[in-house]
Amino acid sequence: MVDRVVARAPARLDFGGGWTDVPPYGAEVGGFVCNLAISRHAVVTLRDDVAPTAPRDDLTSAAMRSAQLDGVAVELTTDFPPGAGLGGSSAVGVALQAAIAAWRHEAPDRDTLARRSRSTEVDELGVAGGWQDHYAAAFGGALGLTFTDRVDVRVLPIDDALAAELERRCVVAYTGESRISGATITAVLDAYRDRLPHVMRALARMAELARAMAVAIAARSLDDLGELVGEHWTHQRALHPRITTPGIERALDAARNAGSLGGKALGASGGGCVLAIAAEGRERKVREAMSRVATLVPFGVDRDGVQVERRAQGAPA
């Protein structure tokens, strides 16, 4: 007898183009994001409710309330830092939607799971945000995402060798600083609606750089990717003063001095994690330098996206 459903969805690294996936920019101008799913996961378990359950977070409560699954318990675990800028809430959201669908014996496609996840977070909870994190969690791998009045997904090919190089040369570190992504996103959106020239220029260039990043990944050129990420950060931090912090700058300066080709803060920023792409042969030096000012976050490339399994009664967890 099947009485448990377990779904796991990955977090992500956003190489470039974040912010251009936040409506209404895509429909009005056209956005593009290049990102990579990583092996830091949210895991959601649904089971028959035979005992009192722990209090739920707002996202879990909203998803289960909308699904109207009475008598079903939900458990959530994650293995990424809170507020890390790794798209963690969207990983949770996609895992929840996949688990709910499996419990109902539905088989929605990955695009549908991403859309359901974002609807819960944005429409029901009123959290400002874009699309890219939900698609990274649903699809996995490296993506080139085009945003207009719809979302077009291009899966960028990654074989074992390229995955290993990405894992070796991409260094992620957690600054330990709290993030203010909702407030920051709202401020940037207000500046976009006011058509502030420096914000308009920055967003347009960030989308261009993200397109070039997708080309670099397809061409297996991490040197080019690193240079593009470095330029992207100059435009990203120009969007709002609170996007960067002293902790972010310390980590990126340490990486640069040790031999990174480029780096940036992840997510909406204001804290959380930073990414640096080390030059060939400088990976150890970059890791050592960043570890002195922040906490390294090891990861692997997740090429699978959200995964679901049904477990029979009495089966091991």
Steps between C-alpha positions, in 0.01 A plus 500: 500500500639842401465745787790738443605726216847657502598782264837676479584811299834678455616849583686700234783736411386798294786586267325798346182675397323485833254790541408484130278201585289710739173622344425725329853531357485189281169581334589866448868479406606134481717329760749215505654297783781244501509278809617164632323256733719369781491204736366693796143388543163553658333168589126479562338187643124447504349217704175395661446721803509256788651731760518873580732686264738788556390856410539580133680793340290744297590352161422143605177610665388688188577208267323242716203731562459558126528126433234423764677185609326427828653228714839526330813585696788685338866504600762734354879483517764706319878487480575860402546802726192715567481818296795385291392643164496150351133496406419289803138605544431405139667162550261449792207618289576269208557202731166572668315518169664180373414315821141624498456397136641153568275457803206574271634262233548790258792533262547869412795599284791702638373828360172453685679423827706818465189706434308350790792564732530865399125551527505386862795722590405812308122493459396344830775626732568829321876449490666710230709287267569366156479173313853366467537324836188289449620386157847409629342287773260333259732433205847469653824535304613822332224710348466791264160653580335756274229719652244679286127451547596138567801300620707310245740241638826398335685218673875550452693175450721395792695174488700348783819686408335842488312431823828413671662819372210712622521336842874557513520858378177650641549589866199590715526654845239612754557844650277434800322830445123514492327577172227750422402367160130595511568862590787523255298352215215744566743794498657393172157442345395848604813642337422304182140627493635855538731424205809620685768506227777326695267216601370457145855484364613256768209260446544500123872427529442225757266320260759534220771357723276208601448413134877503452538277808273239345718508189813463715360196681393340172855565371646356824693822565508568873761769445244697301233420757716637779569826319130546422400433862750763614357764267147403600572585863590860413153547350318291760627701794415826318130415526472592869743595780385211723585230246859489617625481859840515672496120536430451131779736400747332738428159351520619139818703566662195659405286201624759251835538674541121505432455130130503420397614153177649628244473772165629618246480775228239449128567498356841578789542742530732797691206650489126450748322273756613247636316197855526365631326189864414542757514225635162397754387760392759760206309644669404827631851559156651438337254739757566770465876467120497510493257792681757714215753468193283433375141529554283194192321362605182315268387224462275199314560176142371510399390151174331603280777639207410722467128573212312665467153643220314669593283796307206632395466860794386710761585233820668628520879477 
